[in-house]
Amino acid sequence: MQAALVIGIGNPLRSDDGAGALLAEQAAVITAADAQGPVAVRSVQQLTPELAAELAALEAVLFIDAWEAPEGLEPALIPLRPQPARLQSHRLEPCALLGLAQALYGRAPRAHLLRVPAQAFGHGISLSSSLQQALPKARVLLKQWLRELHA
């Protein structure tokens, strides 16, 4: 059984929406340097039902996602619980994906969401200044999650 997975959610070609992918890449670097245990890393533009089978085989998962937030808010690490999934589209929220894993496979991993406040979601690869200011705190929370995973 794979121990853990970090999933960066978002589109790197939509400015701040790429924060999930950026931090997921950094999780791979941190994990490689730390080498405390197996942590896989993946970037997706959106969560889809097909991920439920993979989640059911994990011990822990961290979702990283940018969210449109008022100026001045900080990144947050939020524990998640499975919730019933409403399969009305191909896109799911993390709690619904966990619920789908629970319903279909009988288990869901321990899960957290690293939510990063963002301002700009237009086309482009540059990050807003407010997101750039939030990244150091987001990295601290990412490292915290990785440390606690292996504690």
Residue pairs with C-beta under 8 A, 6 or more apart in sequence:
1 57
1 58
1 59
2 38
2 40
2 57
2 58
2 59
3 37
3 38
3 39
3 58
3 59
3 60
3 149
4 37
4 38
4 39
4 40
4 58
4 59
4 60
4 61
4 62
4 109
4 149
5 39
5 40
5 41
5 42
5 54
5 55
5 58
5 60
5 61
5 62
5 109
6 24
6 27
6 28
6 39
6 40
6 41
6 42
6 61
6 62
6 64
6 142
7 20
7 24
7 42
7 43
7 44
7 47
7 51
7 61
7 62
7 63
7 64
8 19
8 20
8 21
8 22
8 23
8 24
8 25
8 27
8 41
8 42
8 43
8 44
8 64
8 65
9 20
9 43
9 44
9 45
9 46
9 47
9 63
9 64
9 65
10 17
10 18
10 19
10 20
10 21
10 43
10 45
10 65
10 66
11 17
11 18
11 45
12 18
12 21
12 22
12 43
12 125
13 123
13 124
13 125
14 121
14 122
14 123
14 124
15 118
15 120
15 121
15 122
15 123
15 124
15 125
15 126
15 127
15 128
16 66
16 118
16 119
16 120
16 121
16 127
16 128
16 131
17 66
17 118
17 121
18 66
18 125
18 127
19 64
19 65
19 66
19 116
19 118
19 127
19 131
19 135
19 138
20 43
20 63
20 64
20 65
20 66
20 116
21 43
22 127
22 135
23 64
23 114
23 116
23 135
23 138
23 139
23 142
24 41
24 42
24 43
24 64
25 41
25 43
26 139
26 142
27 39
27 41
27 62
27 64
27 142
27 146
28 41
30 142
30 143
30 146
31 39
31 41
31 146
34 146
36 146
36 149
36 150
37 149
37 150
39 146
39 149
44 51
46 90
46 91
46 92
47 63
47 91
47 92
47 93
47 94
47 97
48 90
48 91
48 92
49 85
49 87
49 90
49 92
49 97
49 100
51 97
52 97
52 100
52 101
52 104
52 105
53 101
53 104
53 105
55 61
55 97
55 98
55 101
55 108
55 109
56 101
56 102
56 104
56 105
56 106
56 107
56 108
56 109
58 109
59 109
59 110
60 109
60 110
60 111
60 112
60 149
61 109
61 110
61 111
61 112
62 111
62 112
62 113
62 114
62 142
62 145
63 80
63 94
63 111
63 112
63 113
63 114
64 113
64 114
64 116
64 138
64 142
65 94
65 113
65 114
65 115
65 116
66 116
66 117
66 118
66 121
66 131
67 115
67 116
67 117
67 118
68 118
68 119
68 121
69 117
69 118
69 119
70 117
71 119
71 130
73 117
74 117
74 134
74 137
75 114
75 115
75 116
75 117
75 134
75 137
75 138
75 141
76 114
76 115
76 141
77 112
77 113
77 114
77 115
77 141
77 144
77 145
78 112
78 113
78 114
78 115
79 111
79 112
80 94
80 95
80 98
80 111
80 112
80 113
81 95
81 98
81 111
82 95
82 98
82 99
82 101
82 102
82 108
83 95
83 96
83 98
83 99
84 96
84 99
84 103
85 92
85 96
85 97
85 99
85 100
85 103
86 96
87 100
92 100
94 111
94 113
98 108
98 109
98 111
99 108
101 107
101 108
101 109
102 108
112 145
114 138
114 141
114 142
114 145
116 131
116 134
116 135
116 138
117 130
117 131
117 134
118 128
118 130
118 131
119 128
119 130
119 131
120 127
120 128
120 131
127 135
